[in-house]
Amino acid sequence: MVYSHGMPSDYEDWREAGNPGWGWAEVAQSYSRFERRVLEDGSSSGDGPLWVCNRDADYHPVKRHFLEAASELGLRRATDVNGADPEGVGGYNVTTRRGWRCSASVAFLRPALRRANLVVRSEAVVKRVIFQDRRAVGVEYERNSSAGQAAARAEVILAAGAIGSPALLQRSGVGPGTLLSSLGVDVVYANDAVGGGLQDHLGVNYYYRAAKPTLNNVLGNWPGRISVALRFLMSRSGPLSIGVNQFGGMVRSTPELPRPDMQLYFNPISYSAELVERRELFKPDPYPGFILGFNSTRPSSTGRVDIASSSASVAPVIRPNYLSSEKDVADVIAGARLIGRLQETSAMRSLIAVAPPFDPSQATEDDILGDFRRRAASVYHPCGTCRMAPETDTGVVDPSLKVYGVDALRVVDASVFPNITSANTNAPSLMVAEKGADIISSA
């Protein structure tokens, strides 16, 4: 539920990558059209369907230790984490409405289901785009073991995400010619950039035992669970109405940098099983604990997504190529050092009961990199695999999101990002959808 536009400079980079109309001034207007910004006192601005809430007052009281620690280091306090100058630490905005998650489905899809011109085929797998010559005229899909087709009167729009959209293009004959031919896919238009440009945020957490109560004390036992459940049922408030990524922000690991290079996270809850793929909210550590974490805001490493078969039932091959640039390796060390400095502040020392299993304040650079390579994980922000840029500069779609080399086909999802944004990609993905819809309806 973390909602962050990222830095305005992210979108200036989009514009400078050859995409007029995608700078900060323009995308800020798109954001404003679908957002309803709800402040701590309950007042709001904007009348969009997506509720973006400031829940700072509801976040756990141990937040003061994090904020004071950041202040000790000279890190800025963000006055508006989604404003024109979002740099600094603060409470993350979350997409909730009266205590419930306000997802894209809740805000946009469910109201649209009432429209007569919308038919949703759930549990369907799109196998390929159907082309006549080089014009997209529909899609072929499978549902409940039965084949089906959907014809397009105007054009086909793909929104399958940074993994699904390039794979779908490739299965349809748009992508690296040599790869497609080797898999028996007829080449409609050869473009090696389809599936390339994959970027993602790679992050790591450090786990601490706390000297003061945290969410572990509430969610780790039945009396606490019952109390928070009753609070949610009665007033739609409390821990069950917010997320666990409560505080953090985009900051500079050293003051001389031109813009923020790190995103920080402070969670007032901890899990002892650091390497599990799924963390269960009601199974935190049996002692007070919290998490400090970071990821680089703008990694430079790029990877690829490529199909391994012409069949939609075979998963594509994902090669993220994390830490393949010297910059990204240096960022890992800088981020860990920043966490180490945070934990050594007087504010944080008063909260920490036991140092983390891996202590970044004492580790060598080699140890930091070794630990990061062992424990780091995706922050689930893949993007860039159908990059919006000139075709001569690894582009797959143009600024109107049309796929190069074919007609009547667009991509509208995070795969079109020219470069990864500095923070969570939920908000920018919704912005791309809003702006894409405006472009399409104006065509």
VENPERA-V394330 format. One record per pair of residues at least 6 apart in sequence whose ideal C-beta (glycine too) atoms are under 7 Angstrom apart, sorted by the first residue. I is the first residue (numbers start at 1). J is the second residue. D is the distance in Angstrom with one decimal. If there is no record, write none. Layout:
i | j | d
I | J | D
I | J | D
//
This chain:
i | j | d
1 | 94 | 4.1
1 | 95 | 5.1
1 | 96 | 6.4
1 | 101 | 6.1
1 | 243 | 4.6
2 | 92 | 4.8
2 | 94 | 6.5
2 | 243 | 6.4
2 | 245 | 5.1
2 | 424 | 4.7
2 | 426 | 6.9
3 | 52 | 5.2
3 | 82 | 7.0
3 | 93 | 4.6
3 | 94 | 6.2
3 | 95 | 5.2
3 | 426 | 6.1
3 | 427 | 5.1
4 | 81 | 6.4
4 | 82 | 6.4
4 | 423 | 3.8
4 | 424 | 4.9
4 | 427 | 5.8
5 | 31 | 6.3
5 | 82 | 5.0
5 | 86 | 6.9
5 | 427 | 5.3
5 | 428 | 6.9
6 | 421 | 3.4
6 | 422 | 4.3
6 | 423 | 4.7
6 | 428 | 6.2
7 | 86 | 6.6
7 | 250 | 6.4
7 | 259 | 6.3
7 | 260 | 6.5
7 | 422 | 4.5
8 | 24 | 4.0
8 | 84 | 6.0
9 | 259 | 5.8
10 | 421 | 4.4
10 | 422 | 5.5
11 | 22 | 6.3
11 | 23 | 5.6
11 | 24 | 4.4
11 | 27 | 5.0
12 | 23 | 5.5
12 | 24 | 5.8
13 | 418 | 6.9
13 | 419 | 5.5
14 | 22 | 4.5
14 | 418 | 4.8
14 | 419 | 7.0
15 | 22 | 5.2
15 | 23 | 3.7
17 | 389 | 5.1
17 | 418 | 4.1
17 | 419 | 7.0
18 | 389 | 5.2
18 | 390 | 4.5
18 | 393 | 6.3
19 | 388 | 5.5
19 | 389 | 6.9
19 | 399 | 4.5
19 | 418 | 6.3
20 | 399 | 6.0
21 | 399 | 5.8
22 | 399 | 6.4
27 | 431 | 5.6
27 | 435 | 6.6
30 | 431 | 5.1
30 | 434 | 4.7
30 | 435 | 4.3
31 | 431 | 5.5
32 | 46 | 6.2
33 | 48 | 6.2
33 | 434 | 6.0
34 | 48 | 4.0
34 | 49 | 6.2
34 | 50 | 5.3
34 | 430 | 6.7
34 | 434 | 5.1
35 | 46 | 5.1
35 | 48 | 4.6
35 | 50 | 5.5
35 | 52 | 5.2
36 | 44 | 5.5
36 | 46 | 4.9
36 | 47 | 6.1
36 | 48 | 5.0
36 | 50 | 6.6
36 | 51 | 5.1
36 | 52 | 6.8
37 | 44 | 6.1
37 | 45 | 4.9
37 | 46 | 5.4
37 | 52 | 5.3
38 | 44 | 4.6
38 | 51 | 5.8
38 | 52 | 6.8
38 | 53 | 4.4
38 | 54 | 6.7
39 | 54 | 5.3
40 | 54 | 5.1
40 | 56 | 5.9
40 | 57 | 5.0
49 | 107 | 4.3
49 | 108 | 6.2
49 | 111 | 6.7
50 | 95 | 6.3
50 | 102 | 6.2
50 | 107 | 4.4
50 | 430 | 6.8
51 | 95 | 6.3
51 | 96 | 6.4
51 | 97 | 4.1
51 | 102 | 4.5
52 | 82 | 6.9
52 | 93 | 5.1
52 | 95 | 6.0
53 | 93 | 6.4
53 | 94 | 5.6
53 | 96 | 5.3
54 | 91 | 6.8
54 | 93 | 6.0
55 | 91 | 6.6
55 | 94 | 5.7
55 | 242 | 5.1
56 | 91 | 3.6
58 | 237 | 6.7
58 | 242 | 5.6
59 | 91 | 5.5
59 | 242 | 7.0
59 | 246 | 4.3
59 | 247 | 6.5
60 | 214 | 6.4
60 | 215 | 6.0
60 | 246 | 6.5
60 | 268 | 3.7
62 | 210 | 6.9
62 | 212 | 6.0
62 | 214 | 5.8
62 | 268 | 5.1
62 | 290 | 6.5
62 | 351 | 6.2
63 | 246 | 6.6
63 | 247 | 5.3
65 | 347 | 5.1
65 | 348 | 5.8
65 | 350 | 6.7
65 | 351 | 4.2
66 | 247 | 5.3
66 | 266 | 4.3
67 | 89 | 6.6
68 | 347 | 3.6
69 | 342 | 5.1
69 | 345 | 4.1
69 | 347 | 4.2
69 | 348 | 4.3
70 | 89 | 4.5
72 | 345 | 4.2
72 | 346 | 6.7
72 | 347 | 5.9
73 | 341 | 5.8
73 | 342 | 6.5
73 | 345 | 6.5
74 | 255 | 7.0
75 | 88 | 6.5
75 | 89 | 5.7
75 | 251 | 5.0
76 | 87 | 5.7
76 | 88 | 3.4
77 | 88 | 5.2
77 | 89 | 6.2
77 | 90 | 6.2
78 | 86 | 5.7
78 | 87 | 6.5
78 | 88 | 3.5
78 | 89 | 6.2
78 | 90 | 4.0
78 | 249 | 5.3
80 | 86 | 6.5
81 | 90 | 5.2
81 | 92 | 6.6
81 | 93 | 5.8
81 | 249 | 6.4
82 | 93 | 5.8
86 | 250 | 6.5
87 | 250 | 5.7
87 | 251 | 6.9
87 | 260 | 5.3
88 | 249 | 5.4
88 | 251 | 6.6
89 | 247 | 6.6
89 | 248 | 6.4
89 | 249 | 3.9
89 | 251 | 6.4
89 | 264 | 6.4
90 | 247 | 6.9
90 | 249 | 5.6
91 | 246 | 6.3
91 | 247 | 5.5
92 | 245 | 5.9
92 | 246 | 6.4
92 | 247 | 6.8
92 | 248 | 6.2
94 | 242 | 6.0
94 | 243 | 5.4
95 | 101 | 6.9
95 | 102 | 4.6
95 | 103 | 6.9
96 | 102 | 5.6
96 | 241 | 6.3
96 | 242 | 6.9
98 | 236 | 5.3
99 | 232 | 6.5
99 | 236 | 2.8
99 | 237 | 6.2
99 | 241 | 3.8
104 | 430 | 6.2
112 | 118 | 5.7
113 | 120 | 6.9
121 | 141 | 6.9
121 | 143 | 6.1
123 | 143 | 6.2
123 | 144 | 6.9
124 | 141 | 4.8
124 | 142 | 6.8
124 | 143 | 4.0
125 | 141 | 6.2
125 | 142 | 5.2
125 | 312 | 5.3
126 | 139 | 5.1
126 | 141 | 4.7
126 | 168 | 6.1
127 | 140 | 4.9
127 | 141 | 6.0
127 | 142 | 6.0
127 | 171 | 6.8
127 | 312 | 4.5
128 | 140 | 5.3
128 | 171 | 4.9
128 | 172 | 4.3
129 | 136 | 5.2
129 | 139 | 5.6
129 | 156 | 5.7
129 | 168 | 6.8
129 | 172 | 3.9
129 | 409 | 6.5
130 | 137 | 5.5
130 | 138 | 4.5
130 | 139 | 6.3
130 | 140 | 5.8
130 | 149 | 6.9
131 | 137 | 6.9
131 | 172 | 7.0
131 | 173 | 6.8
131 | 188 | 5.3
131 | 406 | 6.9
134 | 188 | 6.0
134 | 189 | 6.3
134 | 405 | 6.8
134 | 406 | 4.6
134 | 407 | 6.0
135 | 406 | 7.0
135 | 407 | 4.3
135 | 408 | 5.2
136 | 152 | 6.5
136 | 155 | 6.5
136 | 156 | 4.2
136 | 406 | 6.2
136 | 407 | 6.9
136 | 408 | 4.6
136 | 409 | 3.9
137 | 151 | 6.5
137 | 152 | 5.8
138 | 149 | 5.6
138 | 150 | 5.5
138 | 151 | 4.2
138 | 152 | 5.1
138 | 156 | 6.8
139 | 149 | 7.0
139 | 150 | 5.3
139 | 156 | 6.2
140 | 147 | 7.0
140 | 149 | 5.3
141 | 148 | 5.3
141 | 150 | 6.9
152 | 408 | 6.7
154 | 408 | 7.0
155 | 408 | 3.9
155 | 409 | 6.4
155 | 410 | 6.4
156 | 408 | 6.4
156 | 409 | 5.2
157 | 410 | 5.1
157 | 412 | 5.7
158 | 165 | 4.9
158 | 168 | 6.0
158 | 411 | 4.8
159 | 412 | 5.2
159 | 413 | 4.6
160 | 168 | 5.5
160 | 413 | 6.8
161 | 413 | 5.3
161 | 414 | 6.4
161 | 415 | 6.6
162 | 198 | 7.0
162 | 382 | 4.0
162 | 383 | 5.0
162 | 384 | 6.8
162 | 385 | 5.0
162 | 414 | 5.0
162 | 415 | 4.4
163 | 305 | 5.6
163 | 316 | 6.5
163 | 318 | 6.6
163 | 382 | 6.3
165 | 385 | 6.9
165 | 386 | 5.4
165 | 411 | 5.2
165 | 413 | 5.9
165 | 415 | 4.5
166 | 194 | 5.3
166 | 195 | 4.1
166 | 305 | 5.0
166 | 385 | 4.2
166 | 386 | 5.6
166 | 415 | 6.1
167 | 305 | 6.2
167 | 307 | 5.3
167 | 316 | 4.3
169 | 175 | 5.7
169 | 194 | 5.2
169 | 386 | 6.9
170 | 180 | 6.2
170 | 194 | 6.1
170 | 195 | 6.3
170 | 306 | 6.8
170 | 307 | 4.7
171 | 185 | 6.5
171 | 307 | 5.8
171 | 310 | 6.1
171 | 312 | 6.4
172 | 188 | 6.8
173 | 180 | 6.3
173 | 185 | 5.6
173 | 186 | 5.2
173 | 187 | 5.4
173 | 188 | 3.5
174 | 188 | 5.5
174 | 189 | 5.0
174 | 191 | 6.4
174 | 194 | 5.9
174 | 403 | 6.5
174 | 405 | 6.9
174 | 406 | 6.3
175 | 191 | 6.3
175 | 194 | 3.9
175 | 195 | 6.1
176 | 192 | 4.7
176 | 194 | 6.8
177 | 187 | 5.0
177 | 190 | 3.4
179 | 306 | 6.0
180 | 187 | 5.2
181 | 187 | 6.2
183 | 307 | 6.6
183 | 309 | 6.3
183 | 310 | 5.1
184 | 310 | 5.5
185 | 310 | 5.1
188 | 406 | 6.4
189 | 405 | 3.4
189 | 406 | 5.5
191 | 396 | 6.4
191 | 404 | 6.4
191 | 405 | 6.2
193 | 387 | 6.4
193 | 394 | 4.4
193 | 395 | 6.3
193 | 396 | 5.2
194 | 386 | 6.6
194 | 396 | 5.4
195 | 304 | 5.2
195 | 305 | 4.5
195 | 306 | 5.0
195 | 385 | 5.5
196 | 302 | 6.9
196 | 304 | 5.2
196 | 385 | 6.9
196 | 394 | 6.2
197 | 302 | 5.5
197 | 384 | 4.0
197 | 385 | 5.8
197 | 387 | 4.4
197 | 394 | 6.0
198 | 302 | 6.0
198 | 303 | 4.0
198 | 304 | 5.7
198 | 305 | 5.8
198 | 320 | 6.2
198 | 382 | 6.3
198 | 384 | 5.8
198 | 385 | 5.1
199 | 299 | 6.3
199 | 302 | 5.9
199 | 383 | 5.7
199 | 384 | 4.6
199 | 419 | 6.9
199 | 420 | 4.1
200 | 320 | 5.8
200 | 378 | 5.5
200 | 381 | 5.4
200 | 382 | 4.8
201 | 295 | 4.4
201 | 299 | 6.8
201 | 379 | 4.0
201 | 381 | 4.5
201 | 420 | 6.9
202 | 295 | 6.1
202 | 299 | 6.8
202 | 322 | 5.0
202 | 376 | 5.2
202 | 378 | 6.4
202 | 379 | 6.9
203 | 293 | 5.7
203 | 294 | 6.3
203 | 295 | 3.4
203 | 376 | 6.5
203 | 377 | 6.8
203 | 379 | 4.7
204 | 293 | 6.2
204 | 294 | 6.9
204 | 372 | 5.4
204 | 375 | 5.6
204 | 376 | 4.5
205 | 291 | 4.9
205 | 293 | 4.0
206 | 291 | 6.9
206 | 292 | 5.0
206 | 293 | 6.7
206 | 339 | 5.8
206 | 356 | 4.5
206 | 358 | 6.8
206 | 360 | 6.4
207 | 270 | 5.0
207 | 274 | 6.3
207 | 289 | 6.5
207 | 291 | 5.9
207 | 356 | 5.4
207 | 357 | 6.6
208 | 270 | 6.8
208 | 289 | 6.1
208 | 290 | 5.5
208 | 292 | 7.0
208 | 352 | 5.3
208 | 356 | 5.4
209 | 287 | 5.8
209 | 288 | 6.8
209 | 289 | 5.5
209 | 353 | 4.4
209 | 354 | 3.9
210 | 288 | 3.9
210 | 289 | 5.5
210 | 290 | 5.4
210 | 351 | 5.7
210 | 352 | 6.9
210 | 353 | 5.8
211 | 350 | 7.0
211 | 351 | 5.9
211 | 352 | 6.6
211 | 353 | 4.2
212 | 288 | 6.4
212 | 351 | 6.1
213 | 288 | 5.5
214 | 268 | 4.5
214 | 269 | 6.1
214 | 288 | 4.7
214 | 289 | 6.0
214 | 290 | 5.3
215 | 239 | 6.1
215 | 268 | 5.0
215 | 269 | 4.0
215 | 284 | 6.7
216 | 269 | 5.9
216 | 270 | 6.3
216 | 284 | 4.3
216 | 285 | 5.5
216 | 287 | 6.5
216 | 288 | 5.3
216 | 289 | 5.2
217 | 224 | 6.7
217 | 288 | 5.8
218 | 224 | 3.9
218 | 228 | 6.0
218 | 239 | 6.4
219 | 225 | 6.2
219 | 228 | 7.0
219 | 239 | 6.7
219 | 269 | 6.9
219 | 281 | 6.3
219 | 282 | 5.5
219 | 284 | 5.6
220 | 284 | 4.9
220 | 286 | 5.9
225 | 282 | 5.9
228 | 238 | 5.0
228 | 239 | 5.0
228 | 240 | 5.5
229 | 240 | 6.8
231 | 237 | 6.1
231 | 238 | 3.9
232 | 238 | 5.5
232 | 240 | 4.1
232 | 241 | 5.9
244 | 267 | 4.9
244 | 269 | 5.2
245 | 265 | 5.6
245 | 267 | 6.0
246 | 266 | 6.6
246 | 267 | 6.5
246 | 268 | 6.3
247 | 266 | 4.2
248 | 263 | 6.5
248 | 264 | 4.3
248 | 265 | 4.3
248 | 266 | 5.5
249 | 264 | 5.9
250 | 260 | 3.9
250 | 263 | 5.4
250 | 297 | 5.8
250 | 422 | 5.4
250 | 423 | 5.9
251 | 260 | 5.4
251 | 262 | 5.5
251 | 264 | 6.1
252 | 260 | 5.4
252 | 261 | 6.1
253 | 261 | 5.5
253 | 262 | 5.1
253 | 334 | 4.1
253 | 335 | 6.4
253 | 338 | 4.7
260 | 297 | 5.6
260 | 422 | 6.3
261 | 296 | 6.4
261 | 297 | 5.6
261 | 331 | 6.4
261 | 334 | 6.9
262 | 294 | 5.3
262 | 296 | 6.5
262 | 297 | 6.2
262 | 335 | 5.1
262 | 338 | 6.0
263 | 294 | 6.6
263 | 295 | 5.4
263 | 297 | 5.4
263 | 422 | 6.8
263 | 423 | 5.4
264 | 294 | 5.5
265 | 291 | 6.9
265 | 293 | 4.1
266 | 292 | 6.1
267 | 290 | 6.2
267 | 291 | 4.1
268 | 290 | 5.2
269 | 284 | 5.2
269 | 289 | 6.9
269 | 290 | 6.7
270 | 284 | 6.2
270 | 285 | 4.9
270 | 289 | 3.0
270 | 290 | 5.7
270 | 291 | 5.5
271 | 279 | 5.0
271 | 284 | 5.9
271 | 285 | 6.3
272 | 285 | 4.7
274 | 375 | 6.3
275 | 375 | 6.9
292 | 339 | 5.3
292 | 342 | 6.4
292 | 343 | 6.8
294 | 335 | 4.0
294 | 338 | 6.7
294 | 339 | 5.9
295 | 379 | 5.4
296 | 328 | 6.4
296 | 331 | 3.9
296 | 335 | 6.4
297 | 422 | 3.9
297 | 423 | 6.9
298 | 420 | 6.5
298 | 422 | 6.0
299 | 328 | 5.0
299 | 420 | 6.7
300 | 325 | 4.5
300 | 327 | 4.9
300 | 328 | 5.9
301 | 321 | 5.2
301 | 322 | 5.8
301 | 323 | 6.2
301 | 324 | 4.3
301 | 325 | 5.0
301 | 328 | 5.0
302 | 321 | 6.4
303 | 319 | 4.7
303 | 320 | 4.2
303 | 321 | 3.9
304 | 319 | 5.0
305 | 316 | 5.3
305 | 318 | 5.4
305 | 385 | 5.1
306 | 316 | 6.1
306 | 317 | 5.2
307 | 316 | 5.0
308 | 314 | 5.4
308 | 316 | 6.3
308 | 317 | 5.1
323 | 329 | 5.5
323 | 332 | 7.0
329 | 369 | 6.8
332 | 368 | 6.6
332 | 369 | 6.1
332 | 372 | 4.9
333 | 365 | 5.3
333 | 368 | 5.5
333 | 369 | 7.0
336 | 360 | 4.1
336 | 368 | 4.5
337 | 360 | 6.9
339 | 360 | 5.0
340 | 360 | 4.0
340 | 361 | 3.4
342 | 348 | 5.8
343 | 352 | 6.3
343 | 361 | 5.8
344 | 361 | 5.3
358 | 371 | 4.9
360 | 368 | 6.3
381 | 420 | 6.6
381 | 424 | 6.7
381 | 425 | 4.3
383 | 414 | 4.2
383 | 415 | 6.4
383 | 417 | 4.0
383 | 420 | 5.5
383 | 425 | 5.8
384 | 415 | 6.7
384 | 417 | 5.0
384 | 419 | 6.9
384 | 420 | 6.5
385 | 415 | 4.5
386 | 396 | 4.1
386 | 397 | 5.8
386 | 411 | 4.6
386 | 415 | 3.9
386 | 416 | 5.4
387 | 394 | 5.8
387 | 395 | 5.7
387 | 396 | 5.5
387 | 416 | 6.7
387 | 418 | 5.8
388 | 395 | 6.6
388 | 397 | 5.1
388 | 399 | 6.5
388 | 401 | 6.9
388 | 416 | 4.4
388 | 418 | 5.2
389 | 395 | 3.6
389 | 418 | 5.4
391 | 404 | 4.6
395 | 404 | 6.5
396 | 403 | 6.4
396 | 404 | 6.5
397 | 403 | 5.5
397 | 404 | 6.9
397 | 410 | 6.9
397 | 411 | 5.3
397 | 416 | 5.4
398 | 404 | 6.6
400 | 439 | 5.3
401 | 410 | 4.4
401 | 411 | 5.9
401 | 412 | 5.6
401 | 416 | 6.1
401 | 436 | 5.3
401 | 439 | 6.5
402 | 409 | 7.0
402 | 410 | 5.3
403 | 409 | 4.5
403 | 410 | 6.6
403 | 411 | 6.3
410 | 440 | 7.0
412 | 432 | 6.2
412 | 433 | 5.9
412 | 436 | 3.8
413 | 429 | 6.5
413 | 432 | 6.7
414 | 425 | 5.6
414 | 429 | 4.6
414 | 432 | 6.9
416 | 432 | 6.3
417 | 428 | 6.9
421 | 428 | 4.9
//
